[in-house]
Amino acid sequence: MNVTVAPLHSLSAGELAAWREMQRADRSLANPFMAPEFALAVAAVKPQARVAVLRSAGGSEPVGFLPFERGPLGLGRPIGAGVSDAQGVVHRPGASWDHEQLLAACGLAVLEFDHLVDGQFGGSVRRQEPSPVIDLSDGFDAYVEHRREQSRSFRRAMARHQALERDFAGLRFEWHSSAPDAFAALTAWKSAQYRRTGRADRFARPWIRELAQRLMQTRADGFRGVLATLRVDGRPIAVQACLASDSVLALWFPAFDPAFARYSPGNLLRLRLARAAAERGIGLLDFGKGWSAHKELLKTGELRVGEARIERRGARAAVHRLYRDPPRTVERFVLDHPRLRLAARRTLAGMGRARTRLAG
């Protein structure tokens, strides 16, 4: 295997086309977070981003691509780490590689994944978590009927949605809104939610905000940003940022107006999105890993994504291991125990309320 590393913008049209074709050839790689457009958008706001191009020995055509970011002391992370819900090597069917050779070519001692797609770097995967999905392969109506039969909570949610439609005649769904008020509402509501729940505000980080804006404006072969919006009398009441490939809609940042909370407008928007996605030939909605009530309510199944650390033998890898393993062990212990996880969330929410009162 020959590996060359280059800035994302240096890829040729032929190489980008090969990347897209590899995604279409393997369903496990079809997530839009693994598309070249996502990597290019990240590279535009994070100059340290690079891509490793894999070629078979003696071959000129690429057989794989690994977009990544190089940090200090040889620590590598997938491109867009922190906001990417699917990571790994995009490759031709049957391609294989030596991970130490790959890391050496990238100038990395360690490469850490937290959303690694299933089936890659098998021996290095330390933990797998579910990524809830909606399967629309039989159409939207079949999905709704199945969920009605399976879930009383789903039936109650549908009743709340009917109440919203009854109480507000001016309700309107937009598959994608390019109006400035939609993105402004999303970031304002989401930032307030982060503060209220005691979490770091992602939209306070300029690169994340700029990345989301870029992606919502991106239109390319097999990739587009989708800013789905639910409006009442012309104003947004719920917004969902998504990324779409030909076959997968990845739900990214959701937010809604708290004044409409009793109607569950976020779930109504996601259902409208599911209908519109099915009409466009998209067969899978991917919520991304992590538990939340709306994912449990709407999902039909789960994919698996992993946490993995790929290492190259040497002192730098050992240093990273000593530095990062203890806090990761504590974090995994808390996440694996529901009572501790709930207590942690309550503590964060309490801190968020206190911070909000102090700020006010």
PANU-518144 format. One line per 5 residues: their letters; for each residue x, y, z of N, C-alpha, C. Coordinates in steps of 0.05 Angstrom, whole numbers, plus 5000, padded with zeros to 4 digits. Layout:
REM PANU-518144
a) X/Y/Z/X/Y/Z/X/Y/Z; ...
//
This chain:
REM PANU-518144
mnvtv) 5017/4976/5000/5000/5000/5000/5018/5025/5000; 5012/5043/4982/5025/5069/4982/5006/5090/4993; 5016/5107/5011/4999/5127/5024/5012/5154/5020; 4997/5174/5009/5006/5201/5007/4987/5219/5022; 4997/5240/5034/4981/5258/5050/4982/5286/5038
aplhs) 4958/5298/5036/4956/5324/5022/4934/5341/5034; 4934/5367/5029/4911/5383/5037/4886/5374/5021; 4862/5378/5033/4838/5369/5019/4834/5383/4993; 4840/5409/4992/4835/5425/4967/4852/5416/4944; 4873/5400/4949/4890/5391/4927/4880/5366/4912
lsage) 4858/5354/4922/4847/5331/4909/4836/5338/4882; 4841/5321/4862/4831/5326/4835/4802/5318/4833; 4790/5327/4811/4762/5320/4806/4759/5290/4804; 4778/5276/4792/4777/5247/4790/4779/5234/4817; 4795/5244/4835/4798/5232/4861/4772/5237/4877
laawr) 4760/5260/4875/4735/5265/4889/4713/5247/4878; 4713/5243/4852/4693/5225/4840/4697/5196/4850; 4722/5187/4853/4728/5161/4863/4719/5158/4892; 4723/5179/4908/4714/5179/4936/4683/5175/4937; 4668/5190/4921/4639/5187/4921/4631/5159/4912
emqra) 4644/5148/4892/4637/5122/4882/4642/5101/4904; 4663/5103/4919/4668/5085/4941/4645/5086/4961; 4635/5109/4967/4612/5111/4985/4587/5097/4975; 4582/5101/4949/4559/5088/4937/4561/5058/4936; 4586/5048/4936/4590/5019/4933/4587/5004/4959
drsla) 4586/5018/4982/4586/5005/5008/4566/5020/5026; 4545/5007/5034/4524/5021/5050/4535/5031/5077; 4555/5018/5087/4567/5026/5113/4582/5053/5111; 4588/5061/5087/4603/5086/5082/4586/5108/5071; 4560/5104/5069/4542/5122/5055/4534/5147/5071
npfma) 4541/5147/5097/4534/5170/5114/4547/5195/5103; 4532/5217/5101/4543/5242/5090/4566/5254/5106; 4569/5246/5132/4592/5255/5147/4618/5244/5136; 4616/5223/5119/4640/5211/5107/4644/5220/5078; 4628/5240/5069/4630/5249/5042/4653/5269/5039
pefal) 4664/5272/5015/4686/5292/5011/4676/5320/5016; 4651/5326/5012/4641/5353/5016/4643/5361/5046; 4637/5342/5064/4640/5348/5092/4669/5353/5099; 4687/5336/5089/4716/5340/5094/4726/5366/5083; 4717/5374/5059/4726/5399/5047/4716/5423/5063
avaav) 4691/5421/5073/4680/5443/5089/4696/5446/5115; 4703/5424/5128/4719/5425/5152/4746/5438/5146; 4759/5429/5124/4785/5439/5117/4785/5469/5112; 4762/5480/5103/4760/5508/5098/4761/5525/5124; 4753/5512/5147/4753/5527/5172/4774/5517/5191
kpqar) 4787/5494/5185/4809/5483/5202/4832/5476/5183; 4851/5494/5180/4872/5490/5161/4890/5466/5166; 4890/5455/5190/4906/5432/5197/4895/5406/5186; 4871/5406/5174/4859/5382/5163/4875/5372/5139; 4877/5346/5137/4891/5333/5115/4876/5308/5106
vavlr) 4884/5296/5084/4873/5271/5075/4895/5253/5067; 4894/5228/5076/4912/5207/5067/4899/5192/5044; 4913/5191/5022/4903/5177/4998/4917/5150/4996; 4902/5129/4997/4913/5102/4996/4912/5091/4967; 4935/5080/4958/4937/5067/4932/4950/5040/4935
saggs) 4942/5021/4920/4955/4995/4921/4983/4998/4910; 5002/4980/4918/5029/4982/4909/5030/4980/4879; 5043/5000/4867/5045/5000/4838/5021/5011/4824; 5000/5018/4838/4975/5028/4826/4974/5058/4827; 4960/5070/4808/4957/5099/4807/4929/5108/4817
epvgf) 4910/5090/4816/4883/5097/4824/4879/5094/4854; 4866/5113/4867/4862/5111/4896/4843/5087/4903; 4850/5075/4925/4832/5054/4936/4821/5061/4963; 4829/5084/4974/4818/5093/4999/4826/5121/5006; 4809/5133/5024/4815/5160/5033/4810/5161/5063
lpfer) 4828/5174/5078/4825/5179/5107/4829/5208/5112; 4807/5224/5115/4810/5252/5124/4815/5253/5154; 4833/5270/5162/4840/5271/5191/4851/5299/5198; 4854/5303/5224/4867/5328/5234/4890/5320/5252; 4912/5333/5248/4936/5327/5263/4939/5347/5286
gplgl) 4942/5337/5310/4945/5354/5333/4973/5353/5344; 4978/5363/5368/5005/5364/5379/5014/5336/5387; 5040/5332/5386/5053/5307/5395/5043/5282/5380; 5035/5286/5355/5027/5264/5338/5000/5252/5344; 4982/5267/5357/4955/5258/5362/4937/5265/5338
grpig) 4925/5245/5327/4907/5249/5304/4878/5244/5312; 4860/5259/5299/4832/5255/5303/4818/5255/5276; 4795/5243/5274/4780/5244/5248/4773/5272/5241; 4769/5278/5216/4763/5305/5208/4735/5313/5220; 4734/5337/5231/4710/5347/5243/4703/5334/5269
agvsd) 4723/5322/5283/4718/5309/5308/4704/5328/5327; 4684/5318/5341/4667/5334/5358/4641/5341/5346; 4639/5341/5320/4613/5346/5306/4607/5326/5285; 4624/5306/5282/4621/5285/5261/4609/5260/5274; 4588/5249/5261/4574/5226/5272/4581/5200/5258
aqgvv) 4600/5201/5238/4609/5177/5225/4637/5181/5215; 4655/5163/5222/4684/5167/5217/4696/5141/5207; 4719/5143/5193/4734/5120/5185/4746/5124/5158; 4756/5102/5146/4769/5102/5120/4747/5097/5099; 4745/5114/5079/4727/5109/5056/4744/5093/5036
hrpga) 4735/5070/5028/4753/5052/5013/4737/5035/4993; 4751/5024/4974/4739/5006/4955/4734/4979/4969; 4713/4965/4960/4708/4938/4972/4732/4920/4970; 4739/4908/4992/4761/4890/4993/4788/4902/4998; 4790/4929/4999/4816/4942/5004/4824/4937/5033
swdhe) 4850/4934/5037/4861/4930/5064/4886/4948/5067; 4894/4952/5091/4917/4969/5097/4929/4962/5123; 4954/4969/5126/4969/4965/5151/4967/4990/5168; 4955/4989/5192/4950/5013/5206/4975/5028/5215; 4997/5013/5221/5021/5027/5229/5034/5042/5205
qllaa) 5032/5030/5182/5042/5044/5158/5025/5068/5152; 4999/5066/5156/4981/5088/5151/4987/5111/5171; 4991/5105/5196/4997/5126/5216/5024/5138/5210; 5044/5122/5203/5070/5133/5197/5069/5153/5174; 5054/5146/5153/5051/5164/5130/5037/5190/5138
cglav) 5019/5188/5157/5005/5212/5166/5020/5228/5187; 5043/5218/5196/5058/5232/5217/5045/5230/5244; 5030/5208/5249/5015/5206/5274/5026/5183/5291; 5025/5187/5317/5031/5166/5336/5005/5151/5344; 4983/5167/5345/4958/5156/5354/4936/5168/5336
lefdh) 4916/5153/5330/4892/5163/5317/4868/5153/5333; 4852/5172/5343/4829/5165/5360/4803/5170/5346; 4785/5151/5347/4758/5153/5336/4737/5152/5359; 4715/5166/5356/4693/5163/5374/4667/5156/5360; 4667/5157/5333/4643/5148/5317/4653/5131/5294
lvdgq) 4669/5112/5299/4680/5095/5278/4659/5076/5267; 4656/5076/5240/4635/5059/5229/4642/5030/5234; 4621/5014/5235/4625/4985/5242/4641/4971/5221; 4659/4953/5231/4674/4937/5213/4703/4946/5207; 4711/4969/5217/4738/4979/5212/4756/4977/5237
fggsv) 4782/4972/5233/4801/4971/5255/4791/4953/5278; 4781/4930/5271/4767/4913/5290/4781/4908/5316; 4807/4902/5315/4821/4895/5340/4826/4919/5358; 4823/4943/5347/4828/4968/5363/4803/4980/5374; 4780/4969/5368/4754/4980/5378/4751/4973/5407
rrqep) 4748/4993/5424/4746/4988/5453/4717/4988/5463; 4700/5001/5447/4672/5003/5457/4655/5010/5432; 4631/4998/5432/4612/5005/5411/4586/5015/5424; 4574/5034/5410/4549/5045/5420/4528/5046/5397; 4502/5045/5404/4482/5046/5384/4479/5074/5372
spvid) 4473/5075/5346/4466/5100/5332/4438/5095/5322; 4417/5106/5335/4389/5100/5327/4383/5110/5299; 4366/5094/5285/4359/5101/5257/4329/5097/5253; 4319/5109/5232/4293/5104/5221/4296/5091/5194; 4286/5067/5190/4288/5053/5165/4262/5059/5149
lsdgf) 4266/5072/5126/4244/5080/5109/4243/5064/5083; 4255/5040/5084/4257/5024/5059/4229/5016/5049; 4209/5014/5067/4182/5006/5059/4164/5030/5056; 4176/5055/5058/4160/5079/5055/4152/5091/5081; 4144/5117/5081/4137/5131/5105/4112/5120/5118
dayve) 4091/5115/5102/4066/5106/5114/4069/5080/5129; 4085/5062/5117/4090/5036/5131/4105/5040/5157; 4124/5059/5157/4139/5066/5181/4120/5076/5203; 4102/5095/5196/4084/5106/5216/4065/5084/5227; 4055/5067/5210/4037/5046/5218/4051/5027/5237
hrreq) 4076/5020/5231/4092/5003/5248/4096/5015/5276; 4103/5041/5276/4108/5054/5302/4082/5056/5318; 4060/5062/5305/4034/5063/5319/4028/5037/5333; 4033/5015/5319/4027/4989/5331/4046/4982/5354; 4071/4992/5352/4092/4984/5371/4093/5002/5396
srsfr) 4083/5027/5394/4089/5046/5415/4065/5063/5422; 4057/5061/5448/4036/5079/5457/4046/5108/5459; 4071/5111/5466/4083/5138/5467/4082/5151/5439; 4087/5136/5418/4085/5146/5391/4057/5156/5385; 4037/5140/5393/4009/5148/5388/4002/5174/5403
ramar) 4012/5177/5428/4007/5202/5442/4021/5225/5429; 4045/5221/5419/4060/5242/5405/4045/5251/5380; 4034/5232/5365/4018/5239/5341/3994/5256/5349; 3982/5250/5372/3959/5266/5381/3968/5295/5386; 3991/5299/5398/4001/5326/5403/4006/5340/5377
hqale) 4016/5326/5357/4021/5338/5331/3995/5347/5318; 3975/5331/5321/3949/5339/5310/3938/5363/5324; 3943/5366/5350/3934/5390/5364/3949/5414/5354; 3975/5412/5348/3990/5435/5337/3978/5442/5310; 3972/5423/5293/3961/5429/5267/3933/5441/5269
rdfag) 3918/5433/5289/3891/5444/5294/3892/5472/5305; 3910/5477/5323/3911/5503/5337/3924/5525/5320; 3941/5517/5301/3955/5537/5285/3952/5531/5255; 3932/5545/5243/3926/5539/5215/3949/5547/5197; 3967/5565/5206/3989/5574/5190/4014/5557/5191
lrfew) 4011/5532/5199/4034/5514/5202/4044/5506/5174; 4070/5508/5171/4082/5501/5144/4109/5488/5148; 4114/5467/5133/4140/5453/5133/4157/5460/5109; 4183/5465/5113/4202/5469/5092/4224/5449/5093; 4228/5433/5072/4250/5414/5071/4276/5428/5075
hssap) 4280/5450/5062/4305/5466/5066/4298/5496/5065; 4307/5510/5085/4303/5539/5086/4329/5554/5083; 4331/5571/5063/4355/5588/5060/4351/5615/5072; 4328/5619/5085/4322/5645/5098/4340/5649/5122; 4351/5672/5126/4369/5676/5149/4356/5671/5176
dafaa) 4330/5675/5179/4318/5671/5205/4318/5642/5214; 4319/5623/5196/4320/5595/5204/4346/5588/5218; 4368/5595/5206/4394/5589/5219/4398/5605/5244; 4389/5630/5244/4391/5646/5269/4375/5634/5291; 4351/5624/5285/4334/5612/5306/4347/5586/5316
ltawk) 4358/5570/5298/4372/5545/5306/4394/5551/5326; 4412/5569/5319/4435/5574/5336/4427/5587/5363; 4407/5605/5362/4398/5618/5387/4386/5598/5406; 4367/5581/5396/4354/5562/5413/4374/5540/5423; 4392/5532/5405/4411/5511/5412/4431/5521/5433
saqyr) 4440/5546/5430/4459/5557/5450/4445/5559/5477; 4420/5568/5477/4405/5570/5502/4401/5543/5515; 4396/5522/5499/4394/5495/5509/4420/5486/5521; 4442/5490/5508/4468/5482/5519/4473/5495/5546; 4467/5521/5548/4472/5535/5573/4453/5525/5595
rtgra) 4428/5520/5587/4407/5511/5606/4414/5484/5617; 4426/5467/5601/4433/5439/5610/4461/5437/5621; 4475/5459/5623/4502/5459/5635/4524/5449/5616; 4518/5448/5590/4538/5438/5571/4552/5462/5557; 4575/5456/5545/4590/5476/5530/4574/5483/5505
drfar) 4573/5508/5499/4558/5518/5476/4575/5514/5451; 4567/5495/5435/4582/5490/5410/4582/5513/5391; 4560/5527/5390/4558/5549/5371/4573/5574/5380; 4584/5573/5404/4602/5595/5413/4630/5591/5401; 4635/5568/5389/4661/5562/5376/4659/5571/5347
pwire) 4674/5591/5339/4671/5602/5312/4673/5581/5290; 4691/5561/5292/4694/5543/5270/4670/5525/5267; 4656/5518/5289/4632/5502/5286/4609/5517/5274; 4606/5542/5282/4585/5559/5271/4590/5563/5241; 4615/5569/5233/4621/5574/5205/4617/5548/5189
laqrl) 4626/5525/5201/4623/5500/5187/4593/5494/5182; 4576/5497/5202/4548/5492/5198/4536/5510/5176; 4544/5536/5176/4534/5554/5155/4543/5545/5128; 4568/5537/5125/4578/5528/5099/4563/5503/5090; 4559/5484/5108/4547/5459/5100/4518/5463/5092
mqtra) 4504/5481/5106/4476/5485/5099/4473/5498/5072; 4494/5509/5061/4493/5522/5035/4506/5504/5013; 4515/5480/5021/4529/5463/5002/4510/5446/4985; 4514/5446/4959/4499/5430/4940/4519/5416/4922; 4520/5390/4921/4540/5375/4905/4528/5349/4896
dgfrg) 4542/5334/4880/4533/5308/4871/4532/5289/4894; 4508/5281/4902/4504/5262/4924/4508/5273/4951; 4507/5300/4954/4511/5312/4981/4497/5339/4981; 4483/5344/5003/4472/5371/5007/4466/5376/5037; 4468/5401/5045/4459/5409/5071/4429/5414/5070
vlatl) 4415/5406/5091/4386/5409/5093/4380/5424/5119; 4367/5447/5118/4359/5461/5142/4328/5461/5143; 4318/5438/5153/4289/5434/5154/4277/5453/5175; 4254/5464/5168/4242/5484/5185/4212/5481/5186; 4201/5484/5210/4173/5484/5215/4165/5512/5223
rvdgr) 4146/5524/5209/4138/5552/5214/4109/5554/5221; 4103/5573/5238/4075/5581/5244/4073/5611/5237; 4054/5616/5219/4050/5644/5209/4076/5657/5200; 4093/5641/5187/4117/5651/5175/4142/5651/5193; 4139/5646/5219/4163/5647/5236/4171/5619/5245
piavq) 4196/5613/5248/4205/5586/5255/4196/5579/5283; 4187/5554/5287/4182/5544/5314/4200/5519/5319; 4211/5507/5298/4229/5485/5301/4247/5483/5277; 4273/5477/5281/4292/5476/5259/4310/5451/5264; 4317/5437/5243/4335/5414/5244/4355/5416/5222
aclas) 4381/5419/5230/4403/5418/5210/4409/5389/5204; 4412/5382/5179/4417/5355/5170/4438/5355/5147; 4449/5332/5142/4466/5328/5119/4454/5304/5104; 4452/5306/5078/4439/5285/5062/4458/5275/5040; 4460/5248/5038/4472/5235/5015/4449/5224/4998
dsvla) 4455/5208/4978/4434/5197/4961/4416/5178/4977; 4426/5165/4998/4411/5144/5011/4408/5149/5041; 4423/5167/5053/4422/5171/5082/4418/5201/5089; 4400/5206/5107/4396/5233/5119/4406/5232/5147; 4428/5246/5153/4440/5248/5179/4429/5272/5194
lwfpa) 4414/5267/5216/4403/5289/5231/4425/5300/5250; 4429/5326/5249/4452/5338/5262/4442/5355/5286; 4440/5381/5283/4432/5399/5305/4402/5404/5304; 4387/5395/5325/4359/5402/5327/4354/5424/5348; 4333/5440/5344/4325/5460/5364/4296/5468/5358
fdpaf) 4283/5478/5379/4256/5488/5376/4250/5511/5395; 4229/5525/5390/4220/5547/5407/4208/5536/5432; 4219/5541/5456/4208/5530/5481/4178/5537/5485; 4169/5559/5473/4141/5567/5477/4122/5547/5465; 4131/5530/5447/4114/5510/5435/4120/5481/5445
arysp) 4134/5480/5468/4144/5454/5477/4122/5433/5481; 4098/5442/5490/4077/5423/5496/4067/5408/5472; 4073/5419/5448/4064/5406/5423/4086/5387/5412; 4109/5386/5424/4132/5370/5413/4137/5377/5384; 4143/5403/5378/4147/5411/5350/4171/5398/5337
gnllr) 4192/5392/5353/4216/5379/5342/4209/5352/5330; 4193/5336/5344/4185/5310/5334/4168/5312/5310; 4150/5331/5309/4133/5335/5286/4151/5342/5262; 4170/5359/5266/4189/5367/5244/4204/5342/5235; 4213/5325/5253/4228/5301/5245/4210/5282/5229
lrlar) 4185/5280/5236/4167/5263/5221/4162/5275/5193; 4158/5301/5191/4155/5313/5165/4180/5309/5148; 4203/5311/5161/4229/5305/5148/4230/5277/5137; 4221/5258/5154/4222/5230/5145/4204/5226/5121; 4181/5238/5120/4163/5236/5097/4176/5247/5072
aaaer) 4188/5271/5075/4201/5284/5052/4225/5269/5043; 4240/5257/5062/4263/5241/5054/4255/5216/5038; 4234/5202/5048/4224/5179/5033/4215/5186/5005; 4202/5209/5002/4194/5218/4976/4217/5223/4957; 4240/5230/4969/4265/5235/4953/4282/5210/4949
gigll) 4272/5187/4957/4287/5163/4954/4308/5157/4975; 4308/5172/4997/4326/5167/5019/4314/5145/5037; 4329/5124/5042/4318/5101/5057/4325/5100/5086; 4343/5118/5096/4352/5115/5124/4356/5143/5136; 4345/5147/5159/4350/5171/5175/4368/5162/5199
dfgkg) 4391/5175/5202/4410/5168/5223/4411/5190/5244; 4403/5184/5269/4403/5204/5290/4430/5210/5302; 4450/5192/5297/4475/5194/5311/4474/5181/5339; 4497/5174/5349/4498/5159/5374/4489/5176/5398; 4482/5163/5419/4473/5177/5443/4443/5174/5448
wsahk) 4436/5173/5474/4408/5169/5481/4394/5196/5482; 4370/5197/5473/4351/5219/5478/4323/5208/5475; 4304/5222/5487/4276/5213/5486/4265/5212/5458; 4272/5232/5442/4261/5233/5415/4272/5210/5397; 4297/5203/5402/4308/5180/5387/4294/5154/5394
ellkt) 4289/5150/5420/4276/5126/5428/4247/5125/5418; 4234/5148/5416/4207/5149/5407/4204/5142/5377; 4223/5151/5361/4220/5150/5332/4236/5127/5319; 4256/5116/5331/4273/5098/5318/4259/5071/5311; 4270/5058/5290/4261/5031/5284/4284/5011/5289
gelrv) 4308/5020/5292/4331/5002/5296/4356/5018/5303; 4379/5005/5301/4404/5018/5308/4426/5008/5291; 4445/5026/5285/4471/5019/5274/4491/5019/5298; 4516/5011/5293/4536/5011/5314/4559/5028/5305; 4568/5046/5323/4593/5061/5319/4611/5057/5342
geari) 4637/5059/5338/4656/5051/5358/4675/5073/5367; 4686/5068/5391/4709/5084/5400/4733/5066/5396; 4754/5078/5384/4778/5062/5379/4802/5080/5380; 4824/5068/5388/4850/5082/5387/4869/5066/5371; 4879/5077/5349/4898/5064/5332/4926/5075/5339
errga) 4945/5057/5345/4971/5066/5355/4993/5056/5337; 5015/5072/5337/5040/5063/5325/5060/5060/5348; 5073/5038/5349/5091/5033/5372/5111/5055/5376; 5114/5064/5402/5133/5085/5408/5126/5100/5433; 5143/5118/5441/5139/5132/5466/5115/5151/5466
raavh) 5111/5164/5443/5089/5183/5442/5062/5170/5446; 5058/5146/5435/5033/5132/5439/5030/5125/5468; 5051/5117/5482/5050/5110/5510/5043/5134/5527; 5054/5157/5520/5047/5182/5535/5018/5189/5532; 5007/5187/5507/4979/5192/5503/4962/5173/5519
rlyrd) 4970/5148/5520/4954/5128/5535/4953/5135/5565; 4975/5142/5576/4976/5149/5605/4960/5174/5611; 4960/5193/5592/4946/5218/5597/4915/5215/5593; 4906/5199/5574/4878/5199/5566/4862/5176/5578; 4875/5154/5585/4860/5131/5594/4845/5135/5620
pprtv) 4856/5147/5641/4841/5150/5667/4815/5165/5664; 4814/5189/5652/4788/5202/5650/4769/5188/5631; 4779/5175/5610/4761/5159/5593/4749/5136/5608; 4764/5123/5626/4754/5101/5641/4731/5110/5659; 4734/5133/5672/4713/5143/5690/4688/5150/5673
erfvl) 4693/5163/5650/4670/5171/5633/4654/5146/5624; 4668/5126/5615/4655/5102/5606/4639/5088/5629; 4651/5088/5653/4638/5076/5676/4611/5091/5682; 4611/5117/5681/4587/5133/5686/4566/5127/5664; 4575/5127/5639/4556/5123/5616/4544/5095/5617
dhprl) 4559/5076/5627/4549/5048/5628/4530/5042/5651; 4526/5061/5669/4508/5057/5692/4486/5079/5691; 4462/5071/5685/4440/5090/5681/4436/5110/5704; 4438/5100/5729/4434/5118/5752/4456/5140/5753; 4481/5131/5748/4502/5151/5748/4499/5170/5725
rlaar) 4491/5160/5702/4487/5177/5679/4465/5198/5684; 4443/5189/5696/4421/5207/5702/4430/5228/5723; 4446/5219/5743/4456/5238/5763/4474/5259/5751; 4491/5250/5732/4509/5269/5719/4493/5289/5702; 4472/5280/5689/4456/5299/5673/4442/5319/5691
rtlag) 4432/5309/5714/4419/5328/5733/4438/5348/5744; 4462/5339/5750/4483/5357/5760/4489/5379/5739; 4493/5370/5714/4498/5389/5692/4475/5409/5689; 4450/5399/5690/4427/5416/5688/4426/5437/5711; 4433/5428/5735/4433/5446/5758/4454/5468/5754
mgrar) 4477/5460/5744/4498/5479/5739/4490/5499/5717; 4475/5488/5697/4465/5506/5676/4445/5526/5686; 4427/5517/5704/4408/5536/5715/4421/5558/5732; 4441/5549/5747/4456/5569/5764/4470/5589/5746; 4483/5579/5725/4497/5597/5707/4479/5616/5693
trlag) 4454/5606/5686/4435/5624/5673/4426/5646/5692; 4421/5638/5717/4412/5659/5737/4434/5680/5741; 4459/5671/5743/4481/5690/5747/4483/5708/5723; 4480/5697/5699/4483/5713/5675/4460/5733/5673; 4436/5726/5683/4414/5744/5682/4415/5766/5703
//
